[in-house]
Amino acid sequence: ALSAALVTSACTVNPEAPEVTVTEPVFVAKFICDDADSALKSLGTLTKVGDVILTANHVISNCTEVPPASVFKSEDLAILVPGKMHNCRAPRVGEKVLFTGYPGSEPDGTTRRKLSQVVLEESLGRVIVNEIPFLFVLGIKGTIEIVSNHTRAEASFIRGGYSGGAVVSADTGEFLGIISTGSLKKSRMTFIPANIICQRMESLL
């Protein structure tokens, strides 16, 4: 079974900069599905940018009931609802960014919460490398996978469940991408940048 509520879980990002005009409003929602490989449920995050709905492909790919989506495996991108996007610039190295998502564990990474009790979190980070050509990541089933065109950022609290969540500029509120991978011990994460998402979106429209 799938569970997502874009309206009831919605949280407009960057409330600290109301004077900034954001071209596309950004919302996030908790996404829960039955895991195809276990009796457990899997947690992730959906991001809605204007009329577009996105997430990381690994959030939905192992669900018992996979929702319809246009998938770009090399970027770990799943586009559930395509549409025209306006915020398509690449993140800038050094730029402060705000991450939003639904964490499936405590900040130390050791305690699994009940999924029904997981609440939306926001945390700050900083872009350190833009558009890494490719990198190796540990897949859900323990396999080594290659993803491309990701942006790396410092992020102290990114952990399981944040995947698919929104990344926005902490200064302007612009949508900059969606979260893909994280590393709690190294305080690093990568996200799929908006300019790459827009390029993939154009192939669908």
C-alpha atoms as a printed R data frame, in Angstrom:
    type eleno elety resid chain resno      x      y       z
1   ATOM     1    CA   ALA     A     1  0.000  0.000   0.000
2   ATOM     2    CA   LEU     A     2  1.096  3.571  -0.657
3   ATOM     3    CA   SER     A     3  0.589  6.555   1.570
4   ATOM     4    CA   ALA     A     4  1.267 10.198   0.781
5   ATOM     5    CA   ALA     A     5 -0.505 13.411   1.682
6   ATOM     6    CA   LEU     A     6  0.827 16.478  -0.095
7   ATOM     7    CA   VAL     A     7 -1.744 18.784   1.421
8   ATOM     8    CA   THR     A     8 -1.915 17.700   5.055
9   ATOM     9    CA   SER     A     9  1.854 17.272   5.312
10  ATOM    10    CA   ALA     A    10  2.664 20.390   3.320
11  ATOM    11    CA   CYS     A    11  5.228 22.795   4.687
12  ATOM    12    CA   THR     A    12  6.177 25.915   2.757
13  ATOM    13    CA   VAL     A    13  9.916 26.356   2.949
14  ATOM    14    CA   ASN     A    14 11.957 29.418   3.820
15  ATOM    15    CA   PRO     A    15  9.415 31.269   6.009
16  ATOM    16    CA   GLU     A    16 12.276 33.497   7.230
17  ATOM    17    CA   ALA     A    17 12.430 35.380   3.913
18  ATOM    18    CA   PRO     A    18  8.843 36.476   3.165
19  ATOM    19    CA   GLU     A    19 10.087 39.405   1.069
20  ATOM    20    CA   VAL     A    20 11.533 36.970  -1.490
21  ATOM    21    CA   THR     A    21  9.245 36.082  -4.380
22  ATOM    22    CA   VAL     A    22  9.504 32.339  -5.034
23  ATOM    23    CA   THR     A    23  8.519 31.527  -8.611
24  ATOM    24    CA   GLU     A    24  7.279 28.077  -7.661
25  ATOM    25    CA   PRO     A    25  5.945 27.183  -4.207
26  ATOM    26    CA   VAL     A    26  7.675 24.125  -2.743
27  ATOM    27    CA   PHE     A    27  5.924 21.550  -0.552
28  ATOM    28    CA   VAL     A    28  6.945 18.176   0.832
29  ATOM    29    CA   ALA     A    29  5.002 15.113   1.963
30  ATOM    30    CA   LYS     A    30  5.737 11.903   3.816
31  ATOM    31    CA   PHE     A    31  5.757  8.835   1.561
32  ATOM    32    CA   ILE     A    32  5.257  5.347   3.020
33  ATOM    33    CA   CYS     A    33  5.005  2.072   1.133
34  ATOM    34    CA   ASP     A    34  5.220 -1.660   1.815
35  ATOM    35    CA   ASP     A    35  8.769 -2.884   1.230
36  ATOM    36    CA   ALA     A    36  8.897 -5.622  -1.402
37  ATOM    37    CA   ASP     A    37 11.753 -7.415   0.386
38  ATOM    38    CA   SER     A    38 10.417 -7.444   3.928
39  ATOM    39    CA   ALA     A    39  7.372 -7.174   6.128
40  ATOM    40    CA   LEU     A    40  8.451 -3.642   7.061
41  ATOM    41    CA   LYS     A    41  7.310 -0.386   5.565
42  ATOM    42    CA   SER     A    42  9.644  1.977   3.744
43  ATOM    43    CA   LEU     A    43  9.788  5.726   4.355
44  ATOM    44    CA   GLY     A    44 10.755  8.581   2.049
45  ATOM    45    CA   THR     A    45  9.741 12.086   1.041
46  ATOM    46    CA   LEU     A    46  7.899 13.531  -1.960
47  ATOM    47    CA   THR     A    47  8.556 17.070  -3.207
48  ATOM    48    CA   LYS     A    48  6.005 19.206  -5.039
49  ATOM    49    CA   VAL     A    49  7.353 22.166  -7.030
50  ATOM    50    CA   GLY     A    50  4.519 24.093  -8.633
51  ATOM    51    CA   ASP     A    51  2.512 21.334 -10.319
52  ATOM    52    CA   VAL     A    52  5.470 18.925 -10.536
53  ATOM    53    CA   ILE     A    53  5.867 15.991  -8.103
54  ATOM    54    CA   LEU     A    54  9.307 14.412  -7.661
55  ATOM    55    CA   THR     A    55 11.237 12.030  -5.454
56  ATOM    56    CA   ALA     A    56 14.419  9.972  -5.483
57  ATOM    57    CA   ASN     A    57 13.945  6.797  -7.514
58  ATOM    58    CA   HIS     A    58 15.146  4.558  -4.666
59  ATOM    59    CA   VAL     A    59 12.248  5.860  -2.530
60  ATOM    60    CA   ILE     A    60  9.681  4.163  -4.780
61  ATOM    61    CA   SER     A    61 11.637  1.462  -6.649
62  ATOM    62    CA   ASN     A    62 11.408 -1.196  -3.946
63  ATOM    63    CA   CYS     A    63  7.750 -0.663  -3.068
64  ATOM    64    CA   THR     A    64  5.405 -3.628  -3.433
65  ATOM    65    CA   GLU     A    65  3.158 -1.304  -5.414
66  ATOM    66    CA   VAL     A    66  5.393  1.065  -7.399
67  ATOM    67    CA   PRO     A    67  3.602  4.304  -8.319
68  ATOM    68    CA   PRO     A    68  3.657  5.376 -11.989
69  ATOM    69    CA   ALA     A    69  6.685  7.579 -12.680
70  ATOM    70    CA   SER     A    70  9.200  8.552 -15.323
71  ATOM    71    CA   VAL     A    71 12.480  7.211 -13.965
72  ATOM    72    CA   PHE     A    72 16.047  8.343 -14.656
73  ATOM    73    CA   LYS     A    73 18.089  5.714 -12.855
74  ATOM    74    CA   SER     A    74 21.481  7.298 -13.501
75  ATOM    75    CA   GLU     A    75 20.434 10.361 -11.475
76  ATOM    76    CA   ASP     A    76 18.229  8.427  -8.994
77  ATOM    77    CA   LEU     A    77 15.339 10.623 -10.133
78  ATOM    78    CA   ALA     A    78 11.645  9.723 -10.326
79  ATOM    79    CA   ILE     A    79  9.166 12.209 -11.793
80  ATOM    80    CA   LEU     A    80  5.651 11.253 -10.694
81  ATOM    81    CA   VAL     A    81  3.883 14.268 -12.206
82  ATOM    82    CA   PRO     A    82  5.780 16.142 -14.961
83  ATOM    83    CA   GLY     A    83  5.277 19.783 -15.804
84  ATOM    84    CA   LYS     A    84  6.946 23.070 -16.625
85  ATOM    85    CA   MET     A    85  9.573 24.214 -14.131
86  ATOM    86    CA   HIS     A    86 10.869 27.755 -13.698
87  ATOM    87    CA   ASN     A    87 13.584 27.478 -11.035
88  ATOM    88    CA   CYS     A    88 16.254 25.670 -13.005
89  ATOM    89    CA   ARG     A    89 19.567 27.196 -11.986
90  ATOM    90    CA   ALA     A    90 22.506 25.171 -10.708
91  ATOM    91    CA   PRO     A    91 23.418 25.490  -7.013
92  ATOM    92    CA   ARG     A    92 26.486 27.595  -6.247
93  ATOM    93    CA   VAL     A    93 29.503 26.349  -4.297
94  ATOM    94    CA   GLY     A    94 29.376 27.922  -0.842
95  ATOM    95    CA   GLU     A    95 25.635 28.579  -1.030
96  ATOM    96    CA   LYS     A    96 23.648 27.952   2.153
97  ATOM    97    CA   VAL     A    97 20.798 25.516   1.595
98  ATOM    98    CA   LEU     A    98 17.799 24.296   3.551
99  ATOM    99    CA   PHE     A    99 16.894 20.582   3.517
100 ATOM   100    CA   THR     A   100 13.412 19.296   4.328
101 ATOM   101    CA   GLY     A   101 12.386 15.682   4.836
102 ATOM   102    CA   TYR     A   102 10.917 13.005   7.086
103 ATOM   103    CA   PRO     A   103 13.751 11.253   8.998
104 ATOM   104    CA   GLY     A   104 13.319  7.580   9.807
105 ATOM   105    CA   SER     A   105 15.805  7.639  12.706
106 ATOM   106    CA   GLU     A   106 17.073  9.793  15.533
107 ATOM   107    CA   PRO     A   107 19.897 12.278  14.814
108 ATOM   108    CA   ASP     A   108 22.505  9.754  16.004
109 ATOM   109    CA   GLY     A   109 21.191  7.254  13.445
110 ATOM   110    CA   THR     A   110 20.653  4.470  15.977
111 ATOM   111    CA   THR     A   111 16.959  4.540  16.894
112 ATOM   112    CA   ARG     A   112 14.200  3.711  14.437
113 ATOM   113    CA   ARG     A   113 11.020  5.690  15.061
114 ATOM   114    CA   LYS     A   114  7.500  4.452  14.421
115 ATOM   115    CA   LEU     A   115  6.737  5.769  10.958
116 ATOM   116    CA   SER     A   116  3.424  7.189  12.097
117 ATOM   117    CA   GLN     A   117  5.336  9.396  14.549
118 ATOM   118    CA   VAL     A   118  7.890 10.742  12.077
119 ATOM   119    CA   VAL     A   119  7.489 14.490  11.639
120 ATOM   120    CA   LEU     A   120  8.872 16.937   9.110
121 ATOM   121    CA   GLU     A   121 12.323 18.341   9.818
122 ATOM   122    CA   GLU     A   122 14.361 21.160   8.338
123 ATOM   123    CA   SER     A   123 18.132 21.511   8.569
124 ATOM   124    CA   LEU     A   124 20.764 23.815   7.123
125 ATOM   125    CA   GLY     A   125 23.807 22.926   5.041
126 ATOM   126    CA   ARG     A   126 26.236 24.337   2.504
127 ATOM   127    CA   VAL     A   127 27.064 23.350  -1.080
128 ATOM   128    CA   ILE     A   128 30.673 22.147  -1.389
129 ATOM   129    CA   VAL     A   129 30.858 20.526  -4.868
130 ATOM   130    CA   ASN     A   130 28.497 21.074  -7.776
131 ATOM   131    CA   GLU     A   131 27.613 18.485 -10.441
132 ATOM   132    CA   ILE     A   132 29.866 15.566  -9.577
133 ATOM   133    CA   PRO     A   133 30.087 13.566 -12.858
134 ATOM   134    CA   PHE     A   134 29.547 10.250 -11.068
135 ATOM   135    CA   LEU     A   135 29.890  8.651  -7.657
136 ATOM   136    CA   PHE     A   136 29.487  5.224  -6.095
137 ATOM   137    CA   VAL     A   137 26.762  4.768  -3.485
138 ATOM   138    CA   LEU     A   138 25.543  1.841  -1.415
139 ATOM   139    CA   GLY     A   139 22.177  0.655  -2.732
140 ATOM   140    CA   ILE     A   140 19.215 -0.430  -0.616
141 ATOM   141    CA   LYS     A   141 19.988 -4.118  -1.145
142 ATOM   142    CA   GLY     A   142 23.687 -3.727  -0.321
143 ATOM   143    CA   THR     A   143 24.764 -3.337  -3.940
144 ATOM   144    CA   ILE     A   144 27.149 -0.658  -5.172
145 ATOM   145    CA   GLU     A   145 25.423  1.682  -7.600
146 ATOM   146    CA   ILE     A   146 26.625  4.581  -9.743
147 ATOM   147    CA   VAL     A   147 24.776  7.886  -9.809
148 ATOM   148    CA   SER     A   148 25.690 10.921 -11.895
149 ATOM   149    CA   ASN     A   149 25.286 14.703 -11.969
150 ATOM   150    CA   HIS     A   150 24.813 15.102  -8.224
151 ATOM   151    CA   THR     A   151 25.708 18.075  -6.039
152 ATOM   152    CA   ARG     A   152 27.478 17.482  -2.709
153 ATOM   153    CA   ALA     A   153 26.747 19.462   0.432
154 ATOM   154    CA   GLU     A   154 27.626 19.543   4.107
155 ATOM   155    CA   ALA     A   155 24.630 18.285   6.057
156 ATOM   156    CA   SER     A   156 24.847 17.218   9.683
157 ATOM   157    CA   PHE     A   157 21.409 15.672  10.100
158 ATOM   158    CA   ILE     A   158 20.540 14.051   6.759
159 ATOM   159    CA   ARG     A   159 19.522 10.398   7.267
160 ATOM   160    CA   GLY     A   160 17.133  7.737   6.042
161 ATOM   161    CA   GLY     A   161 13.714  9.117   5.114
162 ATOM   162    CA   TYR     A   162 14.980 12.485   3.906
163 ATOM   163    CA   SER     A   163 15.486 11.006   0.412
164 ATOM   164    CA   GLY     A   164 13.308 12.803  -2.113
165 ATOM   165    CA   GLY     A   165 12.977 15.871   0.103
166 ATOM   166    CA   ALA     A   166 13.413 19.427  -1.124
167 ATOM   167    CA   VAL     A   167 16.614 21.458  -1.207
168 ATOM   168    CA   VAL     A   168 16.126 25.225  -1.410
169 ATOM   169    CA   SER     A   169 18.352 28.278  -1.139
170 ATOM   170    CA   ALA     A   170 18.400 29.497   2.462
171 ATOM   171    CA   ASP     A   171 18.736 33.072   1.186
172 ATOM   172    CA   THR     A   172 16.273 33.298  -1.700
173 ATOM   173    CA   GLY     A   173 13.885 30.366  -1.236
174 ATOM   174    CA   GLU     A   174 14.626 29.082  -4.760
175 ATOM   175    CA   PHE     A   175 14.164 25.371  -5.394
176 ATOM   176    CA   LEU     A   176 17.625 23.855  -5.943
177 ATOM   177    CA   GLY     A   177 16.986 20.099  -6.065
178 ATOM   178    CA   ILE     A   178 15.933 16.958  -4.200
179 ATOM   179    CA   ILE     A   179 17.872 14.833  -1.724
180 ATOM   180    CA   SER     A   180 19.330 11.537  -2.931
181 ATOM   181    CA   THR     A   181 22.055 10.171  -0.644
182 ATOM   182    CA   GLY     A   182 23.392 10.907   2.811
183 ATOM   183    CA   SER     A   183 26.270  9.944   5.077
184 ATOM   184    CA   LEU     A   184 25.674 10.517   8.783
185 ATOM   185    CA   LYS     A   185 29.250  9.755   9.882
186 ATOM   186    CA   LYS     A   186 30.872 12.068   7.330
187 ATOM   187    CA   SER     A   187 28.141 14.744   7.549
188 ATOM   188    CA   ARG     A   188 27.891 14.814   3.779
189 ATOM   189    CA   MET     A   189 25.012 14.289   1.377
190 ATOM   190    CA   THR     A   190 24.273 14.608  -2.317
191 ATOM   191    CA   PHE     A   191 21.230 15.943  -4.101
192 ATOM   192    CA   ILE     A   192 19.937 16.019  -7.664
193 ATOM   193    CA   PRO     A   193 20.299 19.685  -8.718
194 ATOM   194    CA   ALA     A   194 17.441 21.656 -10.251
195 ATOM   195    CA   ASN     A   195 19.224 22.255 -13.552
196 ATOM   196    CA   ILE     A   196 19.581 18.492 -14.116
197 ATOM   197    CA   ILE     A   197 15.965 17.887 -13.086
198 ATOM   198    CA   CYS     A   198 14.839 20.527 -15.608
199 ATOM   199    CA   GLN     A   199 16.886 18.909 -18.366
200 ATOM   200    CA   ARG     A   200 15.280 15.526 -17.703
201 ATOM   201    CA   MET     A   201 11.857 17.148 -17.453
202 ATOM   202    CA   GLU     A   202 12.209 18.695 -20.913
203 ATOM   203    CA   SER     A   203 12.504 15.215 -22.411
204 ATOM   204    CA   LEU     A   204  9.025 14.411 -21.056
205 ATOM   205    CA   LEU     A   205  7.200 17.532 -22.238
